């Protein structure tokens, strides 16, 4: 029974760090490092790098930057676009480290699962932010940002302390993402299509390609000699 619980805990931690990294990578690293240094959780040896003071300072600084950037309409979308190249590989790396010192096949499998979860949660967050930004008021951005931070903190705490409950909640979350992502994609396409029409230039010559009426053009007739 103890071995089964250890396996469930390991799976929850592996999937949890990948899932959380796609939403807020810096909060994920910061929470893991702080909880481990305070003795509240025991992390695998390969994941103990997040407890290093240098890593914690970097994660804390970047979290502060993201805290403000994530609440400014438009800036948050640019920030998400940049972090497409950061959150997903970082989620894969953290998931691979979370399984500990095992065979390379298990580490690769964990990296694939963690990276996929990070990609899915990142796409869900970025897509929802594009739609939220269609509203000019900033309150919705603040609400979404605070909600995302609370979800990351609560989800990781559950993964570390109640892994089975976390895995059940994660399964429900994945089903919701599968249902939501196509709708978000259609909404994002509509928003960018509207922006393209707003700033796009119309045809330079509206009459180009049209057939000229016969009466508009008279062929030149050479003068006849009398």
C-alpha positions as CSV (number, residue, x, y, z in Angstrom):
1,X,0.0,0.0,0.0
2,X,2.8,2.4,0.8
3,X,4.4,1.6,-2.6
4,X,1.1,2.4,-4.3
5,X,0.8,5.7,-2.5
6,X,4.4,6.6,-3.4
7,X,3.6,5.9,-7.1
8,X,0.5,8.0,-7.0
9,X,2.4,10.8,-5.3
10,X,5.1,10.7,-7.9
11,X,2.6,10.8,-10.8
12,X,0.7,13.7,-9.2
13,X,3.9,15.7,-8.7
14,X,5.1,14.9,-12.2
15,X,1.9,15.9,-13.8
16,X,1.4,18.8,-11.4
17,X,4.6,20.6,-12.2
18,X,3.9,20.3,-15.9
19,X,0.3,21.5,-15.6
20,X,1.2,24.4,-13.3
21,X,4.2,25.5,-15.4
22,X,2.0,26.3,-18.4
23,X,0.0,28.7,-16.3
24,X,2.7,30.4,-14.1
25,X,6.1,28.9,-14.3
26,X,7.8,31.2,-11.8
27,X,5.1,30.7,-9.2
28,X,5.5,27.0,-9.6
29,X,9.3,27.1,-9.1
30,X,9.0,29.5,-6.2
31,X,6.4,27.5,-4.4
32,X,8.2,24.2,-4.7
33,X,11.5,25.8,-3.5
34,X,10.0,27.6,-0.6
35,X,7.9,24.6,0.6
36,X,11.0,22.3,0.4
37,X,13.3,24.7,2.3
38,X,10.7,25.1,5.0
39,X,10.4,21.4,5.4
40,X,6.8,21.1,4.3
41,X,7.5,18.8,1.3
42,X,10.2,16.3,0.3
43,X,11.2,16.7,-3.3
44,X,13.2,14.2,-5.4
45,X,16.9,14.8,-5.5
46,X,16.8,15.8,-9.2
47,X,14.2,18.5,-8.4
48,X,16.1,19.9,-5.4
49,X,17.7,22.5,-7.7
50,X,14.6,24.6,-7.2
51,X,15.6,25.1,-3.6
52,X,18.9,26.8,-4.5
53,X,18.9,30.4,-3.3
54,X,20.0,31.6,-6.8
55,X,17.1,29.8,-8.5
56,X,14.7,31.2,-5.9
57,X,15.9,34.7,-6.3
58,X,15.6,34.5,-10.1
59,X,12.1,32.9,-9.9
60,X,11.0,35.5,-7.3
61,X,12.2,38.4,-9.5
62,X,10.5,37.0,-12.6
63,X,7.3,36.3,-10.7
64,X,7.2,40.0,-9.7
65,X,7.7,41.1,-13.3
66,X,5.0,38.7,-14.5
67,X,2.7,39.8,-11.6
68,X,2.5,43.3,-13.2
69,X,2.8,42.4,-16.9
70,X,0.1,39.8,-16.5
71,X,-2.4,42.5,-15.5
72,X,-2.0,45.0,-18.3
73,X,-4.3,44.4,-21.3
74,X,-2.2,43.7,-24.4
75,X,1.0,43.3,-22.5
76,X,-0.2,40.1,-21.0
77,X,-0.8,38.6,-24.5
78,X,2.7,39.7,-25.6
79,X,4.1,38.2,-22.4
80,X,2.3,34.9,-23.1
81,X,3.6,34.8,-26.7
82,X,7.2,35.2,-25.5
83,X,6.7,32.5,-22.8
84,X,5.5,29.9,-25.3
85,X,9.2,29.2,-25.7
86,X,9.8,29.1,-22.0
87,X,6.9,27.5,-20.1
88,X,6.6,24.4,-22.3
89,X,10.2,23.2,-22.2
90,X,10.5,24.2,-18.6
91,X,7.4,22.2,-17.8
92,X,8.9,19.2,-19.6
93,X,12.2,19.6,-17.7
94,X,10.6,19.9,-14.3
95,X,8.4,16.9,-15.0
96,X,11.4,14.8,-16.0
97,X,13.2,15.9,-12.8
98,X,10.2,15.1,-10.7
99,X,10.4,11.4,-11.4
100,X,13.8,11.2,-9.8
101,X,16.7,8.9,-10.6
102,X,15.0,6.3,-12.8
103,X,15.5,4.9,-16.3
104,X,15.9,7.3,-19.3
105,X,12.7,5.9,-20.8
106,X,10.7,7.0,-17.7
107,X,12.3,10.4,-17.8
108,X,11.5,10.9,-21.5
109,X,7.9,9.8,-20.9
110,X,7.6,12.2,-18.0
111,X,9.0,15.0,-20.1
112,X,6.6,14.3,-22.9
113,X,3.6,14.3,-20.5
114,X,4.8,17.3,-18.6
115,X,5.5,19.3,-21.8
116,X,2.1,18.4,-23.2
117,X,0.3,19.5,-20.1
118,X,2.3,22.7,-20.0
119,X,1.5,23.3,-23.7
120,X,-2.2,22.7,-23.1
121,X,-2.5,24.9,-20.0
122,X,-0.4,27.6,-21.7
123,X,-2.6,27.6,-24.8
124,X,-5.7,27.8,-22.6
125,X,-4.4,30.7,-20.7
126,X,-3.0,32.6,-23.7
127,X,-6.2,32.1,-25.7
128,X,-8.5,33.2,-22.9
129,X,-6.4,36.3,-22.4
130,X,-6.7,37.3,-26.1
131,X,-10.5,37.1,-25.7
132,X,-10.5,39.0,-22.4
133,X,-8.4,41.8,-24.0
134,X,-11.3,42.6,-26.3
135,X,-12.8,44.3,-23.3
136,X,-11.0,47.6,-22.7
137,X,-11.4,47.6,-18.9
138,X,-8.5,46.2,-16.9
139,X,-10.6,44.6,-14.1
140,X,-11.1,41.4,-16.0
141,X,-7.3,41.0,-16.5
142,X,-6.7,41.5,-12.8
143,X,-9.4,39.0,-11.9
144,X,-8.0,36.4,-14.4
145,X,-4.4,36.9,-13.2
146,X,-5.2,36.5,-9.5
147,X,-7.4,33.5,-10.3
148,X,-4.6,31.8,-12.3
149,X,-2.1,32.4,-9.4
150,X,-4.5,30.9,-6.9
151,X,-5.2,27.9,-9.1
152,X,-1.5,27.2,-9.4
153,X,-0.9,27.5,-5.7
154,X,-3.9,25.5,-4.7
155,X,-3.3,22.9,-7.4
156,X,0.3,22.3,-6.4
157,X,-0.6,22.2,-2.7
158,X,-3.2,19.5,-3.5
159,X,-0.8,17.6,-5.7
160,X,1.8,17.5,-2.9
161,X,-0.6,16.8,0.0
162,X,-3.6,15.0,-1.6
163,X,-2.3,13.5,-4.8
164,X,-5.3,11.3,-5.6
165,X,-7.7,14.3,-5.3
166,X,-5.4,16.2,-7.6
167,X,-5.3,13.5,-10.2
168,X,-9.1,13.4,-10.2
169,X,-9.4,17.2,-10.5
170,X,-6.7,17.1,-13.2
171,X,-8.7,14.6,-15.3
172,X,-11.7,16.9,-15.1
173,X,-9.6,19.9,-16.0
174,X,-8.2,18.0,-19.1
175,X,-11.7,17.2,-20.3
176,X,-12.7,20.8,-19.9
177,X,-9.6,21.9,-21.8
178,X,-10.4,19.5,-24.7
179,X,-13.9,21.0,-24.9
180,X,-12.7,24.6,-24.5
181,X,-9.6,24.9,-26.7
182,X,-11.4,24.6,-30.1
183,X,-13.8,27.4,-28.9
184,X,-10.9,29.5,-27.8
185,X,-9.1,29.0,-31.1
186,X,-12.2,30.1,-33.1
187,X,-12.5,33.1,-30.9
188,X,-8.8,34.0,-31.2
189,X,-9.1,33.7,-35.0
190,X,-12.0,36.0,-35.0
191,X,-10.2,38.6,-32.9
192,X,-7.1,38.6,-35.1
193,X,-9.3,38.6,-38.2
194,X,-11.0,41.7,-36.9
195,X,-7.6,43.3,-36.2
196,X,-6.4,42.5,-39.7
197,X,-9.5,44.0,-41.3
198,X,-9.2,47.1,-39.0
199,X,-5.6,47.8,-40.1
200,X,-5.5,46.2,-43.5
201,X,-5.5,48.5,-46.6
202,X,-8.3,48.1,-49.1
203,X,-7.7,47.7,-52.8
204,X,-5.8,50.6,-54.3
205,X,-8.1,50.7,-57.4
206,X,-11.7,49.6,-56.6
207,X,-12.6,49.5,-60.3
208,X,-9.6,47.2,-61.1
209,X,-10.7,44.0,-62.7
210,X,-14.2,45.4,-63.7
211,X,-15.5,45.5,-67.2
212,X,-15.8,49.0,-68.5
213,X,-19.2,50.0,-70.0
214,X,-19.2,50.2,-73.7
215,X,-20.4,53.8,-73.7
216,X,-17.5,54.9,-71.5
217,X,-14.8,54.3,-74.1
218,X,-15.0,55.4,-77.7
219,X,-12.6,54.0,-80.1
220,X,-10.6,56.5,-82.0
221,X,-11.6,56.8,-85.7
222,X,-9.0,58.2,-88.1
223,X,-9.9,61.3,-90.0
224,X,-11.1,60.6,-93.5
225,X,-9.8,62.7,-96.4
226,X,-12.5,64.6,-98.3
